[in-house]
Structures are given as C-alpha cells and as structure tokens.
Amino acid sequence: MKFLQEGKTAMEFRREVAALSLGHHKNLLPFYGVCMEGKQLCIVTKFMAGGNLADYLAKHGPLPMPMLLQVARDVAEGMRCLHKNGVIHRDLKTANILLDADGTAKVADFGVARLRFEKDEMTKEVGTYRWMAPEALGAFSSTSPVAPVTQKSDVYSYAIVLWELVTGGVPYTNYSPLQAAVGVALNNLRPPIPANCDPALKSLMQRAWDKDPWVRPELAQIVEELDALILKHTLVRSRIAPLGGSPRRVPLGRSGGGG
C-alpha cells in the first residue's frame, strides 16, 4: 500500500495510477486499486517479499551471472511494456525495482511518469541525478538547452541499472549527486566498467548510455541481446554439468560474483 506523500500532487498520484493501470505484465508491479483512508489517498499493489533491488545489492553485492541476466531481462521487459503503451518512466533506478519471493523483478513507482505525447514539464529536471540521462540534465550546461525527455532517456537509466547489477555498487560514489549530474551533463561522465565484465554486457551498457539518444538501442533490441546472452550462458553451464537439469532462477539470498 502506498499513500500520497506530502508534497506530491494529486496530478502525480493520478498519473501513477494511470501508468499502473495500463495493463498487466509479469515485470510491472501488480496494481489492485485505489482507496481512501479518511482524506488520505493510497494505491494498493502486490506486496513484494524480496524488497527493492537497491537494498538487495547493498546486502549481497554483485549478482551471479544467471540471476544478473534474468533480472536485467525482467527490467527490460517491464520497461518495454511501458514504452509500448506510450509511457516514459523518468525515474528508473534500482530502488524503484521490486523483487518477488522467487527473484522476479518488477518495475515500480510511476509517480513522475508521463505519457509520450504529454508536453507539460517534459523538459523539467525530474528523476534522480545519478540515473538521469544527459538530455534531462541540460539545465546544468550554459550552452545546451534542456532537450526533450524521451523513452531513450529511460534506456540511459536502464544502462546505469545494468551497471549496478554487474558491480553491486552505487554509481558515482566519489561525487555528490549534484556533482555527478554536472559531470554527466558537461563532461560525459560515466561509471567505470569492471575489467572482468562480460564483453557483450559492456557493449550493451556503453551503447545504452551513449550521449546521443538516437544511438541508444530500443528496449526490444536489449531484450533480444539479453536472450542471446542467457542462451549462451545456459549452453556453457549445460556443457559443464549436462545432468544439471533446466536452468532455474537463483533464489533470493544467494550472493556471488557479477561478471
């Protein structure tokens, strides 16, 4: 259950409800309805036993490759559903990704989401600095006007989430959020990719957080690339342990290297 927070407008509340109501998808937080407690509005959703992904990473560190790829795919699928329905999330980050008991990831928190055709405040700085795309941070530049925020801005945020899955860390920990925003907007700052990162994941991250939104892949392409990686790693595991049975999700609570 999520209550209308102080400082949050009724319009934001209605938009979150509208985004949650767009359709059922296994990688979007299930929406049950809206109710009132006195004068307090609240959204009723499914309880997610695994908590949010940011807390899970803080506790367990980098995800083992099978879980990393599956969570990455879950998030990409959820975001693809939003984009297919014309929604721009605008605040995708690990704290807004929830985990079910079996480790299934679901995209949540649509309080600042917008429909693609809405024009009001689509260039306003909305989101969380460490995950925001350069075009959403143009106000920090004296020479570049704020560019329109598009679905490709969500793709940039997805790349930062993918980096978190690989490293288990928080981006730009050596900078304040404001310093990170200025670095991204003016100096093309990006978090360092570990040397042992899978080359395909590294390539995907670099393309998805490219400064030029048009270079960033669509979510459908990202899902295809992740499917290919999942198949590759499944085949590798099957050659190592051919009697191990079909691949399963890694249960919550298991930790391991992200590579």
Residue pairs with C-beta under 8 A, 6 or more apart in sequence:
1 42
1 43
1 44
1 45
2 42
2 43
2 45
3 37
3 40
3 41
3 42
4 10
4 13
4 40
4 41
4 42
8 111
10 41
12 111
12 112
13 41
13 43
13 111
15 110
15 111
15 112
15 113
15 114
16 43
16 109
16 110
16 111
16 113
17 31
17 34
17 43
18 115
19 82
19 87
19 110
19 113
20 28
20 29
20 31
20 43
20 45
20 110
21 31
22 81
22 82
22 85
22 87
23 81
23 85
24 30
25 77
25 78
25 81
26 77
26 104
26 106
27 74
27 75
27 77
27 78
27 81
27 104
27 105
27 106
27 107
28 78
28 81
28 82
28 106
28 107
28 108
29 45
29 46
29 48
29 98
29 106
29 107
29 108
30 45
30 46
30 106
31 43
31 44
31 45
32 44
32 45
32 46
33 43
33 44
34 41
34 42
34 43
34 44
35 41
35 42
35 44
36 42
45 108
48 98
48 99
48 100
48 106
48 108
49 99
49 100
49 101
50 56
50 98
50 99
50 100
50 101
50 103
50 252
51 98
51 99
52 94
52 95
52 96
52 97
52 98
52 99
53 71
53 94
53 95
53 97
53 98
53 99
53 105
53 161
53 164
54 93
54 94
54 95
54 97
54 164
54 170
55 95
56 99
56 252
57 63
57 94
57 164
57 165
57 168
57 169
60 168
60 253
60 254
60 255
61 168
61 255
61 258
62 68
62 165
62 166
62 167
62 168
62 256
62 257
62 258
62 259
63 71
63 165
63 168
63 250
63 256
63 258
64 250
64 254
64 255
64 256
64 257
64 258
65 198
65 233
65 257
65 258
65 259
66 233
66 237
66 247
66 249
66 250
67 103
67 249
67 250
67 254
67 256
68 165
68 166
68 258
69 226
69 229
69 230
69 233
70 103
70 105
70 230
70 249
70 250
71 97
71 99
71 103
71 105
71 165
72 161
72 162
72 165
72 226
73 223
73 226
73 227
73 230
74 104
74 105
74 106
75 92
75 97
75 105
75 107
75 158
75 161
76 158
76 219
76 222
76 223
76 226
77 219
77 223
78 105
78 106
78 107
79 89
79 92
79 107
79 154
79 158
79 219
80 219
80 220
80 222
80 223
82 88
82 89
82 107
82 113
82 154
83 151
83 154
83 218
83 219
86 115
86 116
86 117
87 110
87 113
87 114
87 115
87 116
88 113
88 114
88 115
88 116
88 122
88 149
88 150
88 151
88 153
88 154
89 96
89 107
89 110
89 113
89 154
89 157
90 112
90 113
90 114
90 126
90 127
90 136
90 149
90 153
90 154
91 109
91 111
91 112
91 113
91 126
91 127
91 128
91 131
91 157
92 107
92 131
92 154
92 157
92 158
92 161
93 128
93 130
93 131
93 157
93 160
93 161
94 161
94 164
95 109
95 128
96 107
96 108
96 109
97 105
97 106
97 107
97 108
97 161
98 105
98 106
98 108
99 105
99 106
99 252
100 106
101 252
102 249
102 251
102 252
103 249
103 250
103 251
103 252
104 249
112 126
112 127
114 121
114 122
114 149
116 150
116 151
122 148
122 149
123 138
123 146
123 147
123 148
123 149
124 146
125 132
125 136
125 137
125 139
125 146
126 136
126 149
127 136
127 157
128 177
129 137
129 177
129 178
129 180
129 181
130 160
130 170
130 171
130 172
130 177
130 180
130 181
131 157
131 160
131 161
131 171
132 153
132 156
132 157
132 181
132 184
133 149
133 152
133 153
133 156
133 157
133 209
133 213
134 156
134 184
134 185
134 188
134 211
135 146
135 147
135 148
135 149
135 150
135 153
135 213
136 146
136 147
136 149
136 153
137 181
137 182
137 184
137 185
138 144
138 145
138 146
138 147
138 185
139 146
139 185
140 181
140 182
140 185
140 186
141 185
141 186
144 185
147 213
150 213
151 219
152 213
152 214
152 216
153 213
154 219
155 208
155 213
155 216
155 217
155 218
155 219
155 222
156 208
156 209
156 213
156 216
158 208
158 219
158 222
159 204
159 205
159 206
159 208
159 209
159 216
160 171
160 191
160 209
162 201
162 204
162 205
162 208
163 171
163 191
163 193
163 205
164 170
164 171
165 258
166 193
166 194
166 197
166 201
166 205
166 258
166 259
167 191
167 194
167 258
168 258
169 191
171 180
171 191
172 179
172 180
172 183
172 189
172 191
175 183
180 189
183 189
184 190
188 211
190 209
193 202
193 205
193 206
194 259
196 259
197 259
198 229
198 259
200 225
200 228
200 229
201 229
204 217
204 222
204 225
204 226
207 215
207 216
207 217
208 216
208 217
208 222
209 216
210 216
217 225
234 247
237 244
237 247
238 244
250 256
